[in-house]
Amino acid sequence: MKNTRAYISAIGMYVPEKRVTNDDMAHLIDTSDEWIRERTGICERRVVADGECNSDLSVKAIENCLSNSGVKAEEIDLLIVPTVTPDMVFPSTACLVQEKLGAKNAWGFDLSGACSGFLYGLATGAQFIQTGTYKKVVVVGTDVMTSIIDPQDRTTCVLFGDGAGAVLLEPTEDEGIGFLDFLLRADGSGGKFLHMPAGGSKIPASHETVDKRMHYVHQDGRTVFKFAVKYMTEVTSEILQRNGRVSADLTLFVPHQANLRIIKSTANRLRLREDQLAVNIERYANTTAATIPISLCEAFRKGRLKKGDLVALASFGAGFTWGSVLLRWGI
Ligand code: UT7
């Protein structure tokens, strides 16, 4: 009997039209284009229009993805929406997306994995394909980070943007393509270094929580930076090693886009060449669950990937959560 593997059969993305440059930010808070570029590599970010929300971005990214596949929304079996910025606490964004998209035969759920959400979602979706349970799973990493960043906190507000990236997973029996391995990790002791303190059952919303600015992202940037480099390097080395590969075998390495210095330090430690690296942080900043699918989508569209190419994805984010996915490109 042949093994069924999951593979990415289509990919798409959506970013809001509105661009906010570093100079625009410098008009609002005490920062500068020079500081942001040098410390993060970010030049501009996309920001939702008034009234535009997570499910709008998700639907546009999925429609873009499906338009490249010939698959109709009604054919989707399962919708996974990795995000930390759902439209609302409930119903799930997956349900709202299902309705707007007309994916009437799909069930779905949101997945809270922060910057690793997309990789957690890929691994989860692939299991449903590999067991033969489903034929068409959509994973859409989407975040509207501007809805939870403090516009007065220069240490966080310059770092994030809004966007969505979607993939369609389908089964294949072609041994030359598809998912090879997933390596996912979590360490809850890191939770305090990157979190949004209020709005959940621990500290429900009140006038006090609003006054204390507790519904915004709070981050110990230096600590997060240090662990991001260490863990993305370790997890990528380990996944390569246990699959009998070395970094030179990779056509493309797609890291989470949080800071260009994190990406470069990780790439140096993995001994990757610049032409193996997917980087687009300069245009979109950190879009949390969306950075990896957007980067992968852009790399594919630029002709940087062909069928059979070896690709590693790596993430690190709040939780702490981190992980790596190894695959052979299948489109
Ligand atoms: O996706 C989730 C994962 N998140 C990350 O991976 C983020 C990881 N961390 C980072 O990317 C970096 O730590 C930051 C970009 C957040 C900060 O860079 P840094 O080199 O670690 O700077 P710092 O926090 O040590 O701050 C250096 C200085 C401080 O001033 P003093 O104390 O030296 O006087 C900050 O107040 O830079 C100041 N600063 C700013 N100055 C101008 C902080 N933010 C800004 C700003 N503009 N926007």
Residues whose N, C-alpha, C, O or C-beta is under 5 A from the ligand:
A	BS01	UT7	D30 T31 S32 W35 R39 T40 C115 R154 T155 V158 G221 R222 V224 F225 A228 A258 N259 N286 F316 G317
